[in-house]
Amino acid sequence: MEVLANAWLPNGNQVMWGAAAIGFLIALVVVGLFSKWGSYWIQAYMSGAEVSMTSLIGMTFLKLDHRMIVTAKIMATQAGLPIDRQSGMSTARLQAHTLAGGDVMNVVKGLIAARRADIDLDFERASAIDLAGRDVLQAVQTSVSPRVIHCPAKDSQGKKRLSAVAKNGVELLVSVRVTVRTNLEQLIGGATEETIIARVGQGIITAIGSAKSHMDVLEMPSQISVGALAHGLDVNTAFTIVSIDIADIDVGENIGARLQSDQADADIRIARAAAEVRRAEANAQIQKMSALVVENQAFFVLAEAKVPIALAEAFRAGRMRVARLSADQNKQPNLNLRIHDERSSH
């Protein structure tokens, strides 16, 4: 037994050398870890951001930008945002949001701006807004400072305006400025500013169309905005309409008079067409009567052609004779023909 103990148990020098080798390896590992992640870990530790070394190593294997995540968590910590694992902005949640394709820095900046403006916005809602494709920071800034939307959206020349017609037929050209504030509660799934522009344009056209005269609108332009706001234009949108202001209003052409003129021209063309139909019918009737006259003239000529034949037959049959007149009667320009029937002379 003593031989076995002496053979398997190392002596004191071997133990010291083994411990030194193990310590050297541990020192190398520690130095390697600190050379790559130590600065970020120390920075997070000194800021109270609570980023562990294992989290930093895991970010490397997940191919995440550990510098960005550490910076975002330090910013959140310094701003007083909750960073606890249950409901706060933990390292795992930041990693998960980055892996989902979100913008961590923009979310953190939006949360800091919301906290400074005393707006109730947590990390879950902010990350959901970011993943929905909305700019969280811009949404918070717009919620604090309302923005102005031009209705309709200006073109490259900046001269585009709404066209609306009052009941008297006069066109009005209107340019509107809509002041909106972001509604964070409806930002996810809410309609965008294009919907606001379309609804405001519809409301403006409806308000002008309900006016009896364009002069009423020119005298009180505020009735346009009041009539537009009465329709709840910001329902189910990502914005809350603060005000609708008439930036420019101008009188266009008289649509009613133009329509009446076009209708009169159309009536004239219809009347001309009807008159042309009647003229064609009259010409047809004239041609018909002319043909009937020619036909009757032909019958008359045929009848005249039968007269000599009848006279000749009468002479041959002895049913006609010419009575010579006396000398006094010969002086007269006319000759009297006496036709006697032979049967009656007997």
Secondary structure as UniProt FT lines:
FT   HELIX           2..8
FT   HELIX           12..33
FT   HELIX           34..38
FT   HELIX           39..47
FT   HELIX           53..61
FT   TURN            62..63
FT   HELIX           66..78
FT   TURN            79..80
FT   TURN            85..87
FT   HELIX           91..99
FT   TURN            100..101
FT   HELIX           104..116
FT   TURN            117..118
FT   HELIX           123..131
FT   TURN            132..133
FT   HELIX           136..144
FT   STRAND          147..151
FT   TURN            156..157
FT   STRAND          162..165
FT   TURN            167..168
FT   STRAND          170..182
FT   HELIX           184..186
FT   TURN            187..189
FT   HELIX           193..209
FT   HELIX           214..219
FT   HELIX           222..229
FT   TURN            230..231
FT   TURN            233..236
FT   STRAND          239..254
FT   HELIX           255..317
FT   HELIX           327..330
FT   HELIX           342..345
//
